[in-house]
Amino acid sequence: MTGDVQQPPGRRLSSWTTRRWLRVGVAASLVVLTLLGVAGAWVLGRTQSISNDLTDVRSPSLSTAFRLETALVNQETGIRGYGLTGIPDFLAPYRQGLVDQKAHTRSIEELLQGDPARTNDLAAVQDAVDKWQEDIAEPVAAAPPGTPSPVATERVANGKAAFDEVRVALENQQEKLRADRVQARADLQSMVTLRNWVFGAIALVMIALAALVFEGLRRGINRPLERLGADARIIAAGDFDHPITPTGPADLRRLSGEIDFMRRRLVRELAFTEEARLRLDAQSADLQRSNAELEQFAYVASHDLQEPLRKVSSFTQLLQRRYGGQLDERADQYIDFAVDGANRMQILISDLLNFSRVGRVHNAQQSIDLDTVLDEALAALSVSVEETGATITHDHLPNLVADPSQMVMLWQNLIGNAIKFHRPGESPRIHVTAAEEAGLWHFTVTDNGIGIPPEYAEKIFVIFQRLHTKDTYSGSGIGLAMCKKIVEFHGGTITIDPGYRNGTRMAFTLAPEPPQSPALSALPEATRANAEPAL
């Protein structure tokens, strides 16, 4: 079955991620360090135990055994002196020896707790001492003082043999205690040597472990990352066809694969971008040819079309002046139609040329004072202002970076429309405001005219779109379309305020500095020169 198939060990290890390698490495390091710590702790504990046994048990036991021997010898000396002389002063060393014997015996018993062999040796000494004291010392000490009795003298003579047994027991005890101390010193020295070896081995193992971890990180992480970085730098230098070879743990190989996938996608995107650039270059060339043809058309319109149009207008006007009233009424009407059509055609061609110049010919960006620009526009409209009795007020207007000719045309068209479309029998009142908000200047031109229905808010900015007949209000229908083009060229928007009902309120915005001119208007200087009409 497929589930029973086992992967080779190398294949399983190759699927490990960096996190898994780090976890296994840290776990193994902790296990090794724990074992080393346990071994070191045991060696230190064992060394301390042997050292404590030597300093707190073996050496004090031996020195106390020597003091016990001294106390017993003092007892034997005092008993022998008292037995031979009968002088009571000789009993003082004996009695003091009894006190010291009890103290030293108790001390040795406390030191040798848990050591049955040495406790038995002490018991043998105590038995020999008890026998000597019972047979010799106590009867002699009980004898009355004065002249020594023959019985006490005889016991003293026999007591030497009995005390020799005590000496033998003491020597046996001391010899074994001495042997124990020597053995403890040997054990301590051996354990110190073992401790040094163990800690030396721990140091070597830790060094080897650190070297192993460093080498593992270098081979498993640093080297793959360095190789990935080298491949990335080669690609960043421009060799996008350079492949990225996955190396290292599974997650780093996945990362390399994802980066290589990104590289391949970038290659495809670059190829698509290059193809789009080539198409854009071709379209740009076509656009330049189209702009050149447009410029040629503007040149033709300004010269070749207007010249015969002026002739038609001139001769129809001559016909009107010379033969007006001499022909019938219908002929006079036809002549009027011809004169009016020729004049309207001249105005239309002039407005079209002005509309086409926005952003192409008139594009002299400079810092201007809009108050001064507005005054220029009002000077151009002075006749209309005087005829209609218009009242025009405005707030303080800012300084902007813009094309002065376009700004004059903007104010002239907006205020000119406000004057033209005034209510019959009422003088126009026009007010201009300016306020800065969110990095843009917001302007309004408010009048008390006939107003614009909200449903025509978009239509009025389309070229040649008129809401009234030419007989009611003159004009070519280009004014607001030109205003929209000028405002958008300077990075703003223009609209009407649908909530204003007492006339019309035009609202538009202008950027303090206009954006870069569109690429479509970047024409050769020579071509621009040809576009200037000779009117």
C-alpha positions as MATLAB code, in Angstrom:
seq = 'MTGDVQQPPGRRLSSWTTRRWLRVGVAASLVVLTLLGVAGAWVLGRTQSISNDLTDVRSPSLSTAFRLETALVNQETGIRGYGLTGIPDFLAPYRQGLVDQKAHTRSIEELLQGDPARTNDLAAVQDAVDKWQEDIAEPVAAAPPGTPSPVATERVANGKAAFDEVRVALENQQEKLRADRVQARADLQSMVTLRNWVFGAIALVMIALAALVFEGLRRGINRPLERLGADARIIAAGDFDHPITPTGPADLRRLSGEIDFMRRRLVRELAFTEEARLRLDAQSADLQRSNAELEQFAYVASHDLQEPLRKVSSFTQLLQRRYGGQLDERADQYIDFAVDGANRMQILISDLLNFSRVGRVHNAQQSIDLDTVLDEALAALSVSVEETGATITHDHLPNLVADPSQMVMLWQNLIGNAIKFHRPGESPRIHVTAAEEAGLWHFTVTDNGIGIPPEYAEKIFVIFQRLHTKDTYSGSGIGLAMCKKIVEFHGGTITIDPGYRNGTRMAFTLAPEPPQSPALSALPEATRANAEPAL';
ca = [
       0.000    0.000    0.000;
       1.036    3.558   -0.585;
       0.816    4.466    3.114;
       3.357    1.749    3.968;
       6.071    3.213    1.735;
       8.760    4.864    3.864;
      10.929    7.661    2.594;
      14.709    7.312    2.816;
      16.267    9.039    5.860;
      17.999   11.594    3.640;
      14.680   12.516    1.984;
      13.003   12.936    5.387;
      15.822   15.155    6.649;
      15.680   17.277    3.494;
      12.052   18.165    4.294;
      12.981   19.643    7.666;
      12.495   23.359    8.068;
      14.846   25.756    9.809;
      12.564   25.788   12.836;
      12.635   22.014   13.070;
      16.407   21.903   12.725;
      16.708   24.526   15.441;
      14.304   22.664   17.710;
      16.142   19.366   17.286;
      19.519   21.078   17.735;
      18.398   22.934   20.844;
      16.820   19.764   22.300;
      19.965   17.727   21.647;
      22.142   20.487   23.111;
      19.938   20.654   26.205;
      20.144   16.885   26.664;
      23.952   16.908   26.363;
      24.263   19.916   28.658;
      21.901   18.284   31.180;
      23.964   15.083   31.222;
      27.133   17.096   31.592;
      25.573   19.130   34.375;
      24.423   15.996   36.198;
      27.897   14.443   35.897;
      29.562   17.644   37.092;
      27.109   17.972   39.998;
      27.738   14.356   41.046;
      31.519   14.805   40.923;
      31.313   18.041   42.917;
      28.956   16.449   45.438;
      31.132   13.376   45.820;
      34.261   15.494   46.242;
      32.553   17.650   48.849;
      31.278   14.548   50.684;
      34.717   12.963   50.876;
      36.275   16.271   51.916;
      33.668   16.708   54.652;
      34.205   13.131   55.859;
      37.955   13.712   56.032;
      37.794   17.063   57.778;
      34.725   16.509   59.959;
      34.979   12.781   60.828;
      38.268   10.993   60.138;
      40.741   13.613   61.318;
      38.709   14.656   64.427;
      38.126   10.981   65.310;
      41.841   10.218   65.208;
      42.796   13.306   67.224;
      40.075   12.550   69.787;
      41.340    8.945   70.047;
      44.769   10.362   70.905;
      43.209   12.569   73.584;
      41.300    9.532   74.925;
      44.582    7.659   75.175;
      46.102   10.585   77.082;
      43.163   10.577   79.519;
      43.558    6.829   80.149;
      47.311    7.129   80.602;
      46.680    9.897   83.160;
      44.302    7.550   84.990;
      46.868    4.731   85.011;
      49.641    7.084   86.225;
      47.516    8.454   89.064;
      46.371    4.977   90.214;
      49.888    3.604   90.127;
      51.254    6.597   92.129;
      48.467    6.380   94.705;
      48.879    2.638   95.081;
      52.609    2.903   95.640;
      52.553    5.962   97.946;
      49.048    6.289   99.349;
      49.207   10.056   98.757;
      45.720   11.405   97.861;
      47.098   13.980   95.380;
      47.774   11.162   92.928;
      44.033   10.582   92.636;
      43.485   13.999   91.017;
      44.850   12.918   87.579;
      42.749    9.769   87.840;
      39.503   11.601   88.500;
      40.238   14.187   85.788;
      41.047   11.327   83.436;
      37.631    9.802   84.147;
      35.924   13.065   83.163;
      38.031   13.425   79.992;
      37.425    9.765   79.141;
      33.666   10.214   79.194;
      33.851   13.391   77.080;
      36.200   11.923   74.476;
      34.258    8.686   74.299;
      31.003   10.586   73.705;
      32.694   12.713   71.025;
      34.077    9.663   69.215;
      30.664    7.976   69.346;
      29.041   11.052   67.747;
      31.729   11.286   65.047;
      31.533    7.572   64.173;
      27.752    7.296   63.898;
      26.920    5.103   60.940;
      30.343    3.389   60.954;
      29.819    0.024   62.715;
      33.434   -1.118   62.328;
      34.910    1.904   64.069;
      32.135    1.803   66.661;
      33.118   -1.781   67.458;
      36.737   -0.707   67.870;
      35.628    1.931   70.356;
      33.561   -0.681   72.189;
      36.640   -2.948   72.433;
      38.618   -0.060   73.955;
      35.751    0.674   76.363;
      35.586   -3.005   77.387;
      39.317   -3.137   78.071;
      39.127    0.116   80.070;
      36.109   -1.096   82.060;
      37.915   -4.331   82.949;
      41.045   -2.451   84.055;
      39.053    0.035   86.069;
      36.968   -2.687   87.697;
      39.895   -4.966   88.543;
      42.608   -2.445   89.308;
      41.726    1.221   89.368;
      38.544    1.274   91.411;
      39.866   -1.062   94.222;
      43.117    0.925   94.483;
      41.256    4.251   94.509;
      38.979    2.867   97.246;
      41.940    2.080   99.550;
      42.368    4.522  102.447;
      45.134    7.104  102.107;
      48.282    6.952  104.112;
      50.806    4.142  104.132;
      50.316    2.010  101.018;
      48.724   -1.350  101.799;
      50.267   -4.569  100.531;
      47.033   -5.326   98.665;
      47.109   -2.042   96.714;
      50.765   -2.539   95.903;
      50.036   -5.972   94.569;
      47.122   -4.714   92.437;
      49.294   -1.990   90.971;
      51.906   -4.574   90.046;
      49.247   -6.753   88.390;
      47.559   -3.717   86.765;
      50.365   -3.223   84.263;
      49.338   -6.315   82.375;
      45.688   -5.278   82.432;
      46.469   -1.765   81.144;
      48.580   -3.247   78.373;
      45.368   -4.720   76.998;
      43.935   -1.201   77.027;
      46.982    0.032   75.149;
      46.600   -2.731   72.574;
      42.909   -1.820   72.038;
      43.831    1.860   71.759;
      46.590    1.157   69.237;
      44.241   -1.049   67.209;
      41.616    1.716   67.198;
      44.101    4.446   66.292;
      45.671    2.356   63.556;
      42.317    1.757   61.905;
      41.331    5.416   62.277;
      44.653    6.415   60.782;
      44.116    3.972   57.913;
      40.618    5.416   57.376;
      42.043    8.941   57.201;
      44.715    7.876   54.723;
      42.057    6.164   52.623;
      39.844    9.245   52.756;
      42.741   11.411   51.602;
      43.438    8.980   48.745;
      39.745    8.966   47.796;
      39.666   12.769   47.898;
      42.713   13.015   45.677;
      41.231   10.503   43.217;
      37.912   12.359   43.188;
      39.654   15.713   42.633;
      41.500   14.167   39.707;
      38.227   12.742   38.375;
      36.552   16.131   38.887;
      39.256   17.863   36.877;
      38.913   15.322   34.078;
      35.122   15.590   34.087;
      35.117   19.403   33.933;
      37.810   19.328   31.282;
      35.636   16.939   29.286;
      32.613   19.225   29.864;
      34.577   22.188   28.566;
      35.690   20.223   25.492;
      32.160   18.979   24.835;
      30.756   22.514   25.146;
      33.411   23.834   22.768;
      32.672   21.017   20.337;
      28.918   21.664   20.713;
      29.385   25.389   20.080;
      31.537   24.630   17.026;
      28.924   22.153   15.790;
      26.111   24.698   16.257;
      28.143   27.403   14.515;
      28.986   25.135   11.618;
      25.378   23.956   11.375;
      24.117   27.537   11.265;
      26.771   28.452    8.719;
      25.963   25.553    6.425;
      22.226   25.380    7.037;
      21.316   29.081    7.200;
      24.178   31.504    6.494;
      25.475   29.819    3.353;
      21.993   29.404    1.751;
      21.131   33.007    2.643;
      24.442   34.251    1.236;
      23.827   32.316   -1.960;
      20.266   33.650   -2.141;
      21.586   37.187   -1.566;
      24.227   36.734   -4.280;
      21.571   35.534   -6.739;
      19.329   38.463   -5.765;
      22.160   40.945   -6.322;
      22.858   39.455   -9.748;
      19.182   39.815  -10.630;
      19.074   43.344   -9.190;
      22.059   44.232  -11.387;
      19.898   43.507  -14.437;
      20.435   39.807  -15.200;
      16.776   38.814  -14.831;
      17.375   35.473  -16.571;
      19.721   34.326  -13.785;
      17.983   31.403  -11.989;
      17.846   31.075   -8.195;
      18.990   27.640   -6.992;
      17.110   26.496   -3.847;
      19.469   25.304   -1.057;
      19.322   24.772    2.699;
      16.347   23.729    4.846;
      12.912   23.262    3.379;
      11.589   26.701    4.303;
      14.637   28.459    2.807;
      14.222   26.370   -0.334;
      10.575   27.416   -0.467;
      11.642   31.043   -0.018;
      14.157   30.673   -2.846;
      11.465   29.105   -5.004;
       9.035   31.926   -4.269;
      11.680   34.539   -5.088;
      12.504   32.687   -8.302;
       8.787   32.588   -9.117;
       8.689   36.352   -8.514;
      11.730   36.723  -10.793;
      10.028   34.758  -13.557;
       6.883   36.833  -13.125;
       8.947   40.028  -13.262;
      10.543   38.753  -16.453;
       7.084   38.228  -17.928;
       5.928   41.625  -16.669;
       9.029   43.292  -18.070;
       8.457   41.623  -21.394;
       4.844   42.797  -21.339;
       5.958   46.293  -20.254;
       8.534   46.440  -23.023;
       5.894   45.404  -25.517;
       3.522   48.034  -24.096;
       6.305   50.619  -24.272;
       6.896   49.813  -27.909;
       3.172   50.149  -28.594;
       3.131   53.398  -26.614;
       6.076   54.708  -28.621;
       4.240   53.856  -31.798;
       1.090   55.543  -30.493;
       3.155   58.534  -29.399;
       4.590   58.804  -32.878;
       1.085   58.600  -34.305;
      -0.017   61.210  -31.775;
       2.798   63.523  -32.756;
       1.827   63.149  -36.399;
      -1.781   63.805  -35.422;
      -0.779   66.890  -33.422;
       1.271   68.109  -36.336;
      -1.756   67.672  -38.618;
      -3.850   69.468  -35.980;
      -1.385   72.324  -35.928;
      -1.484   72.413  -39.694;
      -5.262   72.516  -39.531;
      -5.084   75.422  -37.067;
      -2.711   77.204  -39.408;
      -5.021   76.604  -42.362;
      -8.034   77.715  -40.310;
      -6.270   80.892  -39.235;
      -5.054   81.799  -42.702;
      -6.569   79.903  -45.609;
     -10.130   79.716  -44.197;
     -10.389   83.172  -42.704;
      -9.050   84.952  -45.782;
     -11.887   83.873  -48.128;
     -14.294   84.275  -45.192;
     -13.232   87.892  -44.816;
     -13.811   88.407  -48.528;
     -17.300   86.918  -48.301;
     -18.074   89.065  -45.270;
     -16.626   92.213  -46.867;
     -18.471   91.808  -50.157;
     -21.776   90.915  -48.526;
     -21.431   94.000  -46.349;
     -20.703   96.062  -49.523;
     -23.795   94.558  -51.140;
     -25.786   95.446  -48.048;
     -24.551   99.072  -47.999;
     -24.768   99.683  -51.781;
     -27.892   97.790  -52.750;
     -29.746   97.757  -49.468;
     -33.299   99.012  -50.079;
     -32.853   98.874  -53.871;
     -33.878   95.251  -54.150;
     -36.969   93.617  -52.797;
     -37.420   92.777  -49.112;
     -36.512   89.119  -49.551;
     -33.176   90.045  -51.217;
     -32.340   92.327  -48.276;
     -33.151   89.448  -45.934;
     -30.849   87.113  -47.845;
     -28.019   89.645  -47.712;
     -28.524   89.998  -43.919;
     -28.357   86.213  -43.544;
     -25.083   86.080  -45.498;
     -23.481   88.898  -43.458;
     -24.582   87.336  -40.154;
     -23.380   83.867  -41.170;
     -19.970   85.182  -42.228;
     -19.568   87.102  -38.952;
     -20.654   84.119  -36.858;
     -18.233   81.883  -38.795;
     -15.360   84.283  -38.040;
     -16.247   84.310  -34.309;
     -16.594   80.523  -34.263;
     -13.201   79.992  -35.928;
     -11.578   82.457  -33.531;
     -13.130   80.720  -30.500;
     -12.057   77.289  -31.786;
      -8.485   78.523  -32.192;
      -8.502   79.932  -28.667;
      -9.906   76.634  -27.354;
      -7.173   74.612  -29.099;
      -4.445   76.893  -27.742;
      -5.252   76.086  -24.083;
      -2.336   74.022  -22.740;
      -0.423   74.173  -26.014;
       0.378   77.723  -27.027;
      -0.718   79.578  -23.893;
       1.363   77.766  -21.274;
       3.650   80.377  -19.696;
       3.547   79.278  -16.049;
       4.517   82.030  -13.628;
       3.528   83.523  -10.295;
       0.585   85.860  -10.862;
      -1.697   88.011   -8.709;
      -5.284   86.986   -9.395;
      -6.519   90.406   -8.268;
      -4.536   91.983  -11.113;
      -5.700   89.304  -13.561;
      -9.314   89.901  -12.563;
      -8.871   93.649  -13.136;
      -7.592   92.923  -16.670;
     -10.622   90.758  -17.383;
     -12.973   93.465  -16.073;
     -11.225   96.048  -18.246;
     -11.952   93.872  -21.292;
     -15.612   93.643  -20.198;
     -15.950   97.353  -19.400;
     -18.429   98.023  -22.218;
     -20.777   95.239  -21.100;
     -20.433   96.325  -17.472;
     -21.322   99.898  -18.369;
     -24.239   98.954  -20.614;
     -25.852   96.644  -18.047;
     -24.903   98.628  -14.914;
     -23.323   95.494  -13.422;
     -21.913   95.587   -9.889;
     -18.875   93.303   -9.463;
     -17.238   92.688   -6.054;
     -14.656   90.172   -4.963;
     -12.685   88.953   -1.961;
      -8.943   89.262   -1.792;
      -7.626   86.779   -4.354;
      -4.371   84.818   -3.856;
      -1.164   84.558   -5.831;
      -0.853   81.389   -7.912;
       1.524   79.830  -10.375;
      -0.493   79.791  -13.584;
      -0.652   81.017  -17.159;
      -1.811   84.664  -17.057;
      -3.492   84.581  -20.498;
      -5.555   81.545  -19.538;
      -6.535   83.106  -16.213;
      -7.732   86.247  -18.021;
      -9.812   84.096  -20.371;
     -11.218   82.150  -17.377;
     -12.404   85.253  -15.491;
     -13.562   86.947  -18.694;
     -15.760   83.995  -19.700;
     -17.226   83.389  -16.212;
     -17.995   87.048  -15.477;
     -19.020   87.683  -19.082;
     -21.605   84.864  -18.852;
     -22.871   86.254  -15.521;
     -23.390   89.653  -17.207;
     -24.879   88.205  -20.395;
     -27.439   85.970  -18.680;
     -28.822   88.615  -16.287;
     -32.481   88.945  -15.513;
     -34.357   91.439  -17.716;
     -34.918   94.732  -15.985;
     -32.445   93.968  -13.181;
     -28.815   95.040  -13.003;
     -26.328   92.156  -12.623;
     -24.713   91.730   -9.193;
     -21.668   89.471   -9.225;
     -19.447   88.446   -6.310;
     -16.197   86.411   -6.407;
     -14.897   84.518   -3.335;
     -11.680   82.610   -2.629;
     -10.759   80.215    0.243;
      -7.952   77.720    0.728;
      -8.850   74.180    1.797;
      -6.957   70.861    1.667;
      -4.116   72.301   -0.403;
      -6.418   73.779   -3.076;
      -7.918   77.221   -3.637;
     -11.720   77.158   -3.887;
     -13.363   79.958   -5.898;
     -16.981   80.871   -6.528;
     -18.581   83.333   -8.990;
     -22.112   84.110   -7.823;
     -24.643   86.181   -9.800;
     -28.341   87.081   -9.636;
     -29.066   86.028  -13.221;
     -31.553   83.655  -14.784;
     -29.785   80.573  -13.341;
     -29.084   77.112  -14.769;
     -31.393   74.136  -14.128;
     -29.536   71.344  -12.196;
     -30.241   68.785  -14.922;
     -27.982   70.790  -17.268;
     -25.035   70.894  -14.804;
     -22.878   68.688  -17.027;
     -24.215   69.643  -20.435;
     -23.184   73.295  -20.177;
     -19.465   72.352  -20.102;
     -19.667   70.431  -23.417;
     -18.387   72.344  -26.435;
     -21.067   73.868  -28.689;
     -23.838   72.961  -26.208;
     -26.292   75.840  -25.775;
     -29.350   76.176  -23.528;
     -30.740   79.133  -25.523;
     -31.046   80.026  -29.216;
     -28.547   82.379  -30.820;
     -31.328   84.884  -31.336;
     -31.989   85.074  -27.582;
     -28.355   85.108  -26.397;
     -25.392   85.482  -28.711;
     -22.289   83.289  -28.504;
     -20.685   80.161  -29.903;
     -21.228   77.782  -26.966;
     -17.501   77.392  -26.322;
     -17.022   79.678  -23.280;
     -17.743   77.245  -20.429;
     -16.014   74.380  -22.271;
     -12.915   76.590  -22.440;
     -13.263   77.391  -18.714;
     -13.421   73.676  -17.915;
     -10.333   73.002  -20.012;
      -8.371   75.861  -18.370;
      -9.320   74.775  -14.821;
      -8.461   71.117  -15.435;
      -5.174   72.124  -17.060;
      -4.310   73.903  -13.785;
      -5.127   70.842  -11.648;
      -8.681   71.760  -10.592;
     -12.350   71.027  -11.245;
     -15.333   73.221  -12.102;
     -19.076   72.761  -11.557;
     -22.229   74.677  -10.697;
     -23.741   74.796   -7.202;
     -27.104   72.994   -7.595;
     -28.307   74.259   -4.210;
     -28.098   77.932   -5.179;
     -31.488   79.208   -6.422;
     -31.120   83.018   -6.657;
     -29.106   82.916   -9.843;
     -26.016   80.931  -10.768;
     -23.008   80.046   -8.652;
     -20.016   78.638  -10.509;
     -17.544   76.842   -8.197;
     -14.068   75.779   -9.240;
     -10.701   74.910   -7.699;
      -7.129   75.722   -8.680;
      -3.896   74.177   -7.430;
      -1.224   76.547   -6.020;
       1.083   75.062   -8.656;
      -0.375   73.332  -11.716;
       0.673   69.762  -12.571;
       3.035   68.915  -15.396;
       1.610   69.621  -18.807;
       0.171   66.538  -20.455;
       2.392   64.720  -22.904;
      -0.136   65.224  -25.639;
       0.497   68.964  -25.565;
       4.286   68.688  -25.665;
       4.798   69.779  -29.225;
       7.902   71.068  -31.039;
       8.456   74.802  -30.767;
       8.469   75.188  -34.532;
       5.053   73.534  -34.743;
       3.712   75.849  -32.046;
       4.946   78.845  -34.017;
       3.017   77.671  -37.054;
      -0.140   77.419  -34.931;
      -0.275   81.179  -34.263;
      -3.035   82.537  -36.490;
      -2.596   85.735  -38.438;
      -5.943   87.400  -37.776;
];
